Amino acid sequence: MTVKREEALRAHRQRFGDSGQVFAAPARVNLIGEHTDYTGGLVMPMAIDFQTMAVVSSREDGRAMFYSANYEEEVSFEIAGLGRTPDGRWSDYPAGVLWCLGEAGIKVGGFSMSLSGDVPAGAGLSSSASLEVATAMALLYRAGAAMPLEELATLCRRAENEYVGAKSGIMDQFASAGAVEHRAMLLDCRSLEYELLPLPDEVRVVICNSMVRHAHTTGEYGDRRDEVEAGQAVIRERRGLQLLRDATLDDLNACRSEMSAASFARCRHIITENRRVHEAREALLAGDMVRFGGLMVEAHVSFRDDFAASCAEIDDLVEIAMKQTDCFGARITGGGFGGCTVNIVRADGTKGFVEAVRREYAANTGIEAECFVCTASDGAVALAEKGRAR
């Protein structure tokens, strides 16, 4: 990563004629706990070794200048004139962070920022949160300010919700900012309390990209969120529970006649998913990867059938994975409608697993899947504290 950091610094200096400070924020994969975060539930993400890097240097003209190496595009505007005016481009994410900092009373002087990264976009690995968190770390440095982890993650989530217009929860930003290497994170999305859980040395996390892209700002993702909120509102009115996090299947069944069939199914997924996350924690603590893998498969079936947010290609990847003797479990990860699967595989069988999945998926779909063997990585806060992001 040192080489990438030096490359980012050199590219920034060549473009803007000034040395900068570099900050990095990783992508994340969610092992289990999907669409539970925005209803105050439980999730189990880990940061992975894909990153967004933000290099920042000062300007004296009061302007914000963002350059994306990935898009090869520059966007510039007066900081004082920034309103909540997204334009539907990549720049909405860093601009949204800047807007949220202003709303929080943190004044950022003029700056130039170079952004680059290797997080696959639209793959369910949270490229947007990685971009937001890296930007926030850089702009806080520019402002001479600091934020605790919980406030940093919440601010970046607000940028995505209120500025970009994506109805995401807190998990992505929290994991990107606060994860710790060699650990999975059990995050309570209501209290923001978290527990770091061990990942056994004898397994590897393999991410398989279906190459079917999704977007959270439009379409079916937003529909599912609306269906969840409609069901949650019925439970709140009928059962006096503020969040699905507190509801049981008995609570849901008691309200079934008052909500649409779609809302009922979506809420059933979330209620049962929270239970699965609890059970997955116990499985990890016991080192029981057979049980953990079984919970992942149960989670995928629920996501596919009750949440109705999988797709044929993803289902094919899961089916292929579970035919492999070295795979404990597989499921969709991310918001749905494409993206990636996450797989728990015996370490000594990883190479054969990847080869078999790629071969069979290509034969079935004509698509070449990208597969990545990942390690649990530090989040942006730990990277900065350890001096690897500066």
C-alpha positions in Angstrom: 0.0 0.0 0.0 3.0 2.3 0.5 3.6 2.2 -3.3 0.0 3.3 -4.0 0.3 6.0 -1.4 3.5 7.4 -3.0 1.9 7.2 -6.5 -1.1 9.1 -5.3 1.1 11.8 -3.7 3.2 12.1 -6.9 0.1 12.4 -9.1 -1.4 15.1 -6.9 1.9 17.1 -7.0 2.1 16.8 -10.7 -1.5 18.0 -11.2 -1.7 20.8 -8.6 1.9 21.7 -8.2 1.8 21.2 -4.4 2.5 18.5 -1.9 -0.4 17.1 -0.1 -1.4 14.8 2.7 -2.9 11.4 1.8 -5.8 9.6 3.6 -7.2 6.2 2.9 -10.5 4.5 3.6 -11.2 0.8 2.8 -14.2 -0.9 1.2 -16.1 -3.4 3.2 -17.9 -6.7 2.8 -20.8 -7.6 5.0 -20.6 -11.2 6.2 -24.2 -11.3 7.4 -26.9 -8.8 8.4 -28.4 -7.3 5.2 -30.9 -4.4 5.2 -31.0 -4.4 9.0 -28.9 -1.3 9.6 -31.4 1.4 8.7 -33.9 -0.2 11.1 -31.6 -0.1 14.1 -30.5 -3.7 13.7 -27.3 -5.8 13.7 -24.7 -6.3 11.0 -21.4 -8.0 10.7 -19.1 -6.3 8.3 -15.3 -6.3 7.9 -13.1 -3.9 6.0 -11.2 -5.4 3.0 -8.1 -4.5 1.2 -9.6 -2.3 -1.5 -9.3 1.5 -0.8 -10.1 5.0 -1.8 -7.3 7.5 -1.4 -7.8 11.2 -0.9 -4.8 13.6 -1.2 -5.5 17.1 0.0 -3.5 20.4 -0.3 -4.5 23.9 0.5 -5.6 26.7 -1.8 -5.9 30.4 -1.1 -8.9 31.2 -3.3 -11.7 29.7 -1.2 -12.5 27.1 -3.8 -13.0 23.3 -3.5 -11.4 21.4 -6.4 -12.0 17.7 -6.6 -10.2 15.6 -9.2 -11.1 11.9 -9.8 -8.4 9.8 -11.3 -11.0 7.1 -11.9 -13.3 9.3 -13.9 -10.5 11.6 -15.2 -12.6 14.6 -14.4 -12.3 17.7 -12.3 -15.0 19.6 -10.5 -14.5 23.0 -8.9 -16.8 25.5 -7.0 -16.8 28.2 -4.4 -17.0 26.6 -0.9 -19.0 29.6 0.5 -21.7 29.1 -2.2 -22.1 25.3 -1.7 -25.7 24.4 -1.2 -27.5 21.1 -1.2 -27.5 20.9 -5.0 -26.3 17.4 -6.2 -25.9 17.0 -9.9 -26.0 13.2 -10.2 -22.2 12.7 -10.6 -19.4 11.1 -8.7 -18.6 14.5 -7.2 -21.8 14.5 -5.2 -20.2 12.2 -2.6 -17.2 14.4 -1.7 -19.3 17.5 -2.1 -21.9 16.1 0.2 -19.2 15.5 2.9 -18.1 19.1 2.5 -21.7 20.3 2.8 -22.2 18.2 5.9 -19.1 19.5 7.6 -20.4 23.0 7.0 -23.7 22.1 8.5 -21.9 20.8 11.5 -20.1 24.1 11.9 -16.7 23.0 10.7 -15.2 25.5 8.3 -12.9 24.1 5.6 -10.6 26.5 3.8 -9.9 26.3 0.1 -8.3 23.0 -1.1 -7.4 20.8 -3.9 -8.2 17.1 -3.6 -7.2 14.1 -5.7 -9.3 11.0 -5.4 -8.3 7.6 -6.6 -9.2 4.0 -5.7 -9.5 0.4 -6.6 -13.0 -0.4 -5.1 -15.2 -1.9 -7.8 -18.1 0.4 -8.3 -21.6 -1.0 -8.1 -20.4 -4.3 -6.7 -21.9 -4.1 -3.2 -18.6 -3.4 -1.5 -19.4 0.2 -0.6 -17.3 2.3 -2.9 -19.4 5.3 -2.0 -18.7 5.0 1.8 -15.0 4.5 1.1 -15.0 7.7 -0.9 -17.0 9.6 1.7 -14.8 8.5 4.6 -11.5 9.2 2.8 -12.8 12.7 1.9 -14.0 13.4 5.5 -10.6 12.4 6.9 -8.8 14.7 4.5 -11.2 17.6 5.0 -11.0 17.3 8.8 -7.3 17.5 8.5 -7.5 20.5 6.3 -9.9 22.2 8.8 -7.6 21.3 11.8 -10.5 19.4 13.3 -11.2 15.9 14.6 -14.3 13.7 15.2 -14.9 10.5 17.1 -15.7 7.5 15.1 -19.4 7.6 15.7 -19.7 11.2 14.6 -17.5 10.7 11.6 -19.6 7.7 10.3 -22.8 9.5 11.0 -21.7 12.6 9.1 -20.7 10.5 6.1 -24.0 8.7 6.2 -25.8 12.0 6.2 -23.9 13.0 3.1 -25.1 10.0 1.3 -28.7 10.2 2.6 -29.4 14.0 2.5 -27.0 15.2 -0.3 -26.6 12.3 -2.7 -30.1 11.0 -2.0 -29.3 7.3 -1.4 -31.3 5.6 1.4 -28.3 3.8 3.0 -27.8 2.9 6.6 -24.9 3.5 8.9 -23.0 0.2 8.4 -20.9 1.1 5.4 -19.5 4.3 6.7 -18.9 2.9 10.2 -17.0 -0.2 8.9 -15.0 1.9 6.5 -14.0 4.3 9.3 -13.7 2.0 12.3 -12.9 -1.6 11.3 -9.8 -3.4 12.7 -7.6 -5.8 10.9 -8.0 -9.6 11.4 -11.5 -9.0 12.9 -15.1 -9.0 11.9 -17.2 -6.2 13.5 -20.6 -6.9 15.1 -22.2 -3.5 15.0 -25.4 -2.4 16.7 -26.8 0.2 14.3 -29.0 1.8 16.9 -26.5 2.3 19.8 -23.4 2.2 17.5 -21.8 -0.1 20.0 -19.6 -2.8 18.4 -17.7 -5.9 19.2 -14.7 -7.2 17.3 -14.9 -10.9 16.6 -12.1 -13.4 15.6 -12.0 -14.9 12.1 -10.4 -18.4 12.2 -7.0 -18.8 10.5 -8.2 -21.9 8.7 -10.7 -20.0 6.6 -10.6 -17.3 3.9 -13.2 -14.8 2.8 -13.7 -14.9 -0.9 -15.7 -12.2 -2.8 -17.1 -13.1 -6.2 -18.3 -10.3 -8.4 -21.2 -11.2 -10.6 -20.3 -8.2 -12.8 -24.0 -7.1 -12.6 -23.9 -3.5 -11.4 -26.4 -1.9 -9.1 -27.1 1.7 -8.0 -28.6 2.8 -4.6 -29.8 6.2 -5.7 -32.5 4.9 -8.0 -34.9 2.0 -8.7 -35.7 -1.1 -6.7 -33.3 -0.4 -3.8 -35.3 2.7 -2.8 -38.6 0.7 -3.3 -37.4 -1.9 -0.8 -36.5 0.7 1.7 -39.9 2.3 1.3 -41.7 -1.1 1.8 -39.7 -1.7 4.9 -40.5 1.7 6.3 -44.2 1.3 5.6 -44.2 -2.0 7.4 -42.2 -0.6 10.3 -44.7 2.3 10.6 -47.6 -0.2 11.0 -45.7 -2.1 13.7 -44.9 1.2 15.5 -48.6 2.2 15.5 -50.0 -1.2 16.4 -47.4 -2.5 18.7 -45.7 0.6 20.1 -42.3 -0.4 18.8 -40.1 2.3 17.3 -37.9 0.0 15.1 -38.0 -3.4 13.5 -35.0 -4.1 15.7 -37.4 -4.6 18.6 -40.1 -6.6 16.8 -40.6 -10.3 16.9 -42.3 -12.5 14.3 -45.3 -12.6 16.6 -45.4 -8.7 16.4 -45.2 -8.9 12.7 -47.9 -11.5 12.3 -50.2 -9.5 14.5 -49.9 -6.6 12.0 -50.1 -8.6 8.8 -53.6 -7.6 7.8 -52.6 -3.9 8.1 -49.7 -3.9 5.7 -49.0 -5.0 2.1 -47.8 -8.4 1.3 -44.5 -6.9 0.1 -44.0 -5.0 3.4 -44.8 -8.1 5.4 -42.2 -10.1 3.5 -39.5 -7.4 3.7 -40.0 -7.0 7.4 -39.9 -10.8 7.9 -36.5 -10.8 6.3 -35.2 -8.1 8.6 -36.6 -9.7 11.8 -35.2 -13.1 11.0 -31.9 -11.6 9.8 -31.2 -9.9 13.1 -31.7 -13.3 14.8 -29.2 -14.9 12.3 -26.6 -12.2 13.2 -26.9 -13.1 16.9 -26.5 -16.8 16.0 -23.5 -16.0 13.7 -21.8 -14.2 16.6 -22.1 -17.3 18.7 -20.8 -19.5 15.9 -17.7 -17.3 15.4 -17.0 -17.3 19.1 -17.2 -21.1 19.1 -15.2 -21.4 15.9 -18.1 -23.3 14.3 -17.8 -22.4 10.7 -20.2 -25.1 9.6 -22.9 -23.3 11.5 -21.8 -19.9 10.4 -21.9 -21.0 6.8 -25.3 -22.5 7.2 -26.6 -19.1 8.5 -25.1 -17.4 5.5 -27.1 -19.7 3.2 -30.3 -19.1 5.2 -29.6 -15.4 4.9 -29.3 -15.6 1.2 -32.6 -17.5 0.8 -34.4 -14.9 2.9 -32.8 -12.1 0.9 -33.8 -13.8 -2.3 -37.4 -14.8 -1.4 -38.6 -12.4 1.3 -36.6 -9.3 0.4 -36.8 -10.1 -3.3 -33.5 -8.3 -4.0 -31.3 -11.0 -5.5 -30.9 -11.7 -9.3 -30.4 -14.8 -11.4 -26.6 -14.3 -11.7 -26.1 -13.9 -8.0 -28.2 -17.0 -7.2 -26.1 -18.9 -9.7 -22.9 -17.9 -8.0 -24.3 -19.0 -4.6 -25.5 -22.3 -6.0 -22.1 -23.0 -7.6 -20.2 -22.1 -4.5 -22.3 -24.4 -2.3 -21.4 -27.3 -4.6 -17.7 -26.9 -3.7 -16.6 -29.1 -0.8 -14.3 -26.4 0.7 -17.1 -23.8 0.9 -18.8 -23.4 4.3 -21.3 -20.8 3.2 -22.2 -18.2 0.5 -24.7 -15.4 0.1 -25.3 -12.1 -1.6 -23.6 -9.1 0.1 -24.6 -5.5 -0.3 -27.8 -3.8 -1.2 -28.9 -6.3 -3.8 -29.9 -6.5 -7.5 -26.4 -7.5 -8.5 -23.0 -7.0 -7.1 -21.1 -9.7 -5.2 -21.4 -12.8 -3.2 -19.3 -13.4 0.0 -18.0 -16.9 0.6 -16.3 -18.6 3.6 -13.9 -21.1 2.2 -11.2 -23.4 3.8 -7.9 -21.7 3.4 -6.2 -24.6 1.7 -9.0 -25.0 -0.8 -9.2 -21.4 -1.9 -7.5 -21.7 -5.2 -9.6 -24.6 -6.3 -12.7 -22.9 -5.2 -12.0 -19.7 -7.2 -11.1 -21.7 -10.3 -14.3 -23.8 -10.1 -16.6 -20.8 -9.5 -15.1 -18.8 -12.4 -15.3 -21.8 -14.7 -18.9 -22.8 -13.9 -20.2 -19.3 -13.8 -18.8 -18.5 -17.2 -20.2 -21.7 -18.6 -23.7 -20.9 -17.2 -23.9 -17.2 -17.9 -21.1 -16.3 -20.4 -19.8 -13.8 -17.8 -16.3 -13.8 -16.4 -16.6 -13.3 -12.6 -14.0 -11.5 -10.7 -13.0 -13.3 -7.5 -10.9 -11.8 -4.7 -9.4 -13.5 -1.6 -9.7 -10.8 1.1 -8.2 -10.2 4.5 -9.9 -8.2 7.2 -8.2 -4.7 7.1 -8.0 -1.6 9.3 -10.5 1.2 8.8 -9.6 4.8 8.1 -9.2 5.8 11.7 -6.8 3.0 12.5 -4.9 3.6 9.3 -4.5 7.3 10.3 -3.5 6.4 13.9 -0.9 4.0 12.7 0.6 6.6 10.4 -0.1 4.6 7.2 -2.5 7.2 5.8 -0.4 10.3 6.2 
